[in-house]
Amino acid sequence: METSSFVSATVLLLLVTDPLGNIPLFIGLLKQVDPARRRRIIIREVFFAFLILLFFAFFGQRFLDVMHLTDTSLSIAGGVILFIIALKMVFPHSEGSFGHAVHGEPFLVPLAIPFIAGPSAIATVLLMVSREPHRMPEWIGALTIAMLVSAVVLGFAEKIADFLGEKVTMAFERLMGLILTAIAIEMLLAGITKFVHQLQSGRGL
């Protein structure tokens, strides 16, 4: 197992699932729920998100084959999605990234999907597995750690929010958005470069 790749994959998954950025969203959505049930709901929703991302890790390549999608198109699409998510992190909307209004106890939507297992997280998992499927244990390990961190962070969401304060949380969120923007650009450029090479190879034939 290559430590650098494993660590970078874990960090990337943490960035795209964005547990710290989800803190105010989870607090707002669970405000109407009995405090005794909040942590159980968070664990349940993180588990659902984990299962969803695990499904795409194992069966995502078959889905790509059926839809006749290539690694190149996935890399470009993933880069675009990550870039949009990163911009929303850097320039947050007053209603949150997705502006959902939920009454009662949320189930699956919008906590598990799309706040945790959103388009960027799914695209990231698909891209990692499609590029190097033989390293599946590493990607599953990175995903497991990312989900465990999300469960811990969101489980203590209210205490973390009180400790850090709104301004510090927002500053950290924007910093993570800036890092994710750079990752998105790298992913986008890698896809475009591969596409250009394919065009040049086709002309050579």
Backbone torsions as a table, in degrees:
resi	resn	phi	psi	omega
1	MET	NA	128.6	178.3
2	GLU	-84.9	115.7	-174.4
3	THR	-59.9	-44.0	-176.7
4	SER	-60.6	-43.5	-179.9
5	SER	-67.8	-39.5	179.7
6	PHE	-64.4	-45.8	-179.9
7	VAL	-65.4	-44.9	-179.2
8	SER	-64.7	-36.2	177.3
9	ALA	-66.3	-40.6	178.8
10	THR	-64.1	-45.4	179.2
11	VAL	-62.6	-42.7	179.6
12	LEU	-62.1	-43.4	179.2
13	LEU	-65.7	-35.1	175.8
14	LEU	-66.2	-37.6	179.3
15	LEU	-66.8	-43.4	-175.9
16	VAL	-77.7	-28.6	175.5
17	THR	-82.2	-25.2	169.2
18	ASP	51.6	61.7	-179.1
19	PRO	-62.8	-38.4	-179.5
20	LEU	-66.8	-40.1	178.2
21	GLY	-69.0	-23.4	179.5
22	ASN	-81.9	-10.4	-177.2
23	ILE	-54.3	-55.0	-179.7
24	PRO	-63.6	-31.0	179.0
25	LEU	-67.6	-45.3	-179.9
26	PHE	-66.1	-41.7	179.1
27	ILE	-60.9	-44.2	-179.7
28	GLY	-65.6	-41.6	-176.9
29	LEU	-75.2	-27.0	-178.2
30	LEU	-99.1	9.4	-178.6
31	LYS	-61.7	-34.7	-177.5
32	GLN	-84.3	-5.9	-176.2
33	VAL	-91.6	147.0	177.4
34	ASP	-56.3	126.4	-178.5
35	PRO	-52.3	-31.5	-179.9
36	ALA	-67.0	-22.8	-177.2
37	ARG	-98.8	-11.1	-172.1
38	ARG	-59.7	-47.9	-178.5
39	ARG	-65.7	-36.5	176.7
40	ARG	-62.5	-40.9	178.8
41	ILE	-64.6	-42.9	179.9
42	ILE	-62.2	-46.1	178.5
43	ILE	-60.4	-42.6	179.5
44	ARG	-62.1	-45.2	-177.1
45	GLU	-69.4	-38.4	176.4
46	VAL	-64.9	-38.4	178.2
47	PHE	-64.5	-42.5	176.8
48	PHE	-60.8	-44.2	179.3
49	ALA	-62.1	-39.9	178.0
50	PHE	-61.9	-44.3	178.7
51	LEU	-63.2	-40.0	179.9
52	ILE	-63.6	-47.0	-179.9
53	LEU	-68.6	-33.8	176.9
54	LEU	-65.5	-38.6	177.4
55	PHE	-59.7	-45.8	179.6
56	PHE	-69.0	-28.7	177.0
57	ALA	-66.3	-40.6	-177.2
58	PHE	-85.8	-36.0	-173.5
59	PHE	-115.9	2.6	-178.9
60	GLY	-63.0	-38.2	-178.8
61	GLN	-64.1	-38.3	177.3
62	ARG	-64.2	-39.6	177.9
63	PHE	-61.6	-42.9	178.6
64	LEU	-62.9	-40.2	179.6
65	ASP	-65.0	-42.6	179.4
66	VAL	-63.5	-40.0	-179.0
67	MET	-85.2	-0.2	180.0
68	HIS	57.2	44.5	177.8
69	LEU	-101.9	141.4	-178.3
70	THR	-102.9	166.7	176.4
71	ASP	-61.0	-34.1	-178.5
72	THR	-64.4	-49.5	-179.8
73	SER	-64.9	-35.7	178.7
74	LEU	-67.0	-39.1	179.1
75	SER	-64.1	-43.6	179.6
76	ILE	-67.4	-45.9	179.6
77	ALA	-63.5	-42.3	178.5
78	GLY	-63.0	-39.3	177.6
79	GLY	-63.1	-41.9	179.2
80	VAL	-64.2	-45.9	-179.2
81	ILE	-63.0	-45.5	178.7
82	LEU	-60.7	-38.5	-179.3
83	PHE	-64.4	-42.1	179.2
84	ILE	-64.5	-44.5	178.6
85	ILE	-62.6	-41.0	-179.7
86	ALA	-63.4	-39.9	178.2
87	LEU	-62.9	-38.1	178.8
88	LYS	-68.5	-27.6	176.6
89	MET	-74.7	-38.8	-179.7
90	VAL	-73.9	-38.5	179.7
91	PHE	-120.4	74.6	-175.2
92	PRO	-66.1	144.9	176.4
93	HIS	-85.5	151.8	-177.6
94	SER	-63.6	-25.1	-179.6
95	GLU	-97.0	5.7	-177.6
96	GLY	98.0	173.8	-174.9
97	SER	-64.5	-31.0	-174.7
98	PHE	-120.3	-10.7	174.5
99	GLY	64.5	35.1	179.8
100	HIS	-80.7	143.1	172.9
101	ALA	-119.8	117.5	-175.7
102	VAL	-123.4	135.3	178.7
103	HIS	-112.8	140.0	-178.9
104	GLY	82.0	-161.0	-178.4
105	GLU	-83.8	119.6	-179.6
106	PRO	-70.3	145.5	178.9
107	PHE	-138.2	114.0	178.2
108	LEU	70.2	-53.8	178.7
109	VAL	-114.4	132.9	2.9
110	PRO	-100.0	7.5	-175.2
111	LEU	-69.7	-59.0	179.6
112	ALA	-67.1	-46.5	176.6
113	ILE	-127.8	124.6	5.7
114	PRO	-104.2	6.9	-174.0
115	PHE	-64.9	-38.3	178.8
116	ILE	-101.4	-63.2	179.2
117	ALA	-91.1	67.6	179.9
118	GLY	-87.9	-177.1	-179.8
119	PRO	-56.4	-39.2	-178.4
120	SER	-67.1	-40.6	179.1
121	ALA	-66.7	-43.2	178.9
122	ILE	-63.6	-44.4	179.4
123	ALA	-63.4	-37.8	179.6
124	THR	-65.4	-45.2	178.8
125	VAL	-63.3	-45.2	178.2
126	LEU	-58.8	-42.6	-177.0
127	LEU	-67.3	-43.9	179.9
128	MET	-61.9	-46.6	-176.9
129	VAL	-70.1	-40.0	-178.0
130	SER	-68.9	-32.2	179.4
131	ARG	-73.5	-45.2	-177.2
132	GLU	-137.6	74.6	-177.4
133	PRO	-64.0	-24.5	-178.8
134	HIS	-70.7	-11.6	179.9
135	ARG	-104.7	29.6	-179.4
136	MET	-52.9	-43.5	179.3
137	PRO	-56.8	-36.5	178.3
138	GLU	-65.0	-45.4	-177.7
139	TRP	-66.8	-38.5	177.7
140	ILE	-65.8	-40.6	177.5
141	GLY	-62.9	-43.9	178.7
142	ALA	-63.4	-41.3	179.0
143	LEU	-64.9	-40.8	179.7
144	THR	-62.4	-45.2	179.4
145	ILE	-63.3	-43.5	179.6
146	ALA	-60.4	-41.1	179.5
147	MET	-69.9	-36.2	177.2
148	LEU	-65.5	-42.1	176.9
149	VAL	-62.2	-43.0	178.2
150	SER	-60.1	-43.0	-179.9
151	ALA	-62.6	-42.0	-179.6
152	VAL	-67.6	-48.2	-178.2
153	VAL	-61.6	-48.7	-178.0
154	LEU	-71.6	-29.1	177.1
155	GLY	-64.8	-31.3	177.9
156	PHE	-108.6	29.8	-174.1
157	ALA	-54.7	-48.3	-176.2
158	GLU	-66.3	-41.2	179.5
159	LYS	-67.4	-40.0	179.0
160	ILE	-65.4	-42.8	179.4
161	ALA	-62.4	-41.1	178.9
162	ASP	-68.0	-38.7	-177.9
163	PHE	-70.4	-47.6	-176.5
164	LEU	-78.1	-35.8	-175.1
165	GLY	86.4	158.2	-175.4
166	GLU	-64.1	-40.5	-175.7
167	LYS	-68.4	-42.7	179.4
168	VAL	-66.4	-42.6	178.2
169	THR	-60.3	-43.0	179.8
170	MET	-66.5	-39.7	179.3
171	ALA	-64.4	-43.1	179.0
172	PHE	-65.0	-40.0	178.9
173	GLU	-60.7	-42.3	179.9
174	ARG	-69.6	-34.8	176.2
175	LEU	-64.0	-44.2	177.2
176	MET	-63.3	-36.6	176.6
177	GLY	-63.5	-37.9	178.3
178	LEU	-65.1	-42.7	177.9
179	ILE	-64.2	-42.4	179.6
180	LEU	-65.7	-32.5	176.5
181	THR	-61.3	-45.1	178.7
182	ALA	-62.5	-41.3	178.4
183	ILE	-63.9	-40.9	179.5
184	ALA	-62.3	-42.7	179.3
185	ILE	-63.7	-42.2	178.0
186	GLU	-60.8	-43.8	179.5
187	MET	-64.0	-42.3	179.6
188	LEU	-64.5	-45.4	179.8
189	LEU	-64.9	-37.2	178.2
190	ALA	-63.6	-41.4	178.4
191	GLY	-66.5	-42.5	179.8
192	ILE	-65.8	-41.9	178.7
193	THR	-61.2	-43.4	179.1
194	LYS	-64.6	-38.5	178.9
195	PHE	-65.1	-41.7	178.9
196	VAL	-64.3	-40.4	177.8
197	HIS	-63.8	-37.7	178.2
198	GLN	-65.4	-39.5	178.0
199	LEU	-64.6	-42.9	180.0
200	GLN	-66.7	-37.5	177.2
201	SER	-66.1	-38.1	178.4
202	GLY	-64.9	-37.8	178.8
203	ARG	-70.4	-32.8	-179.8
204	GLY	-67.0	-30.3	177.6
205	LEU	-75.1	NA	NA
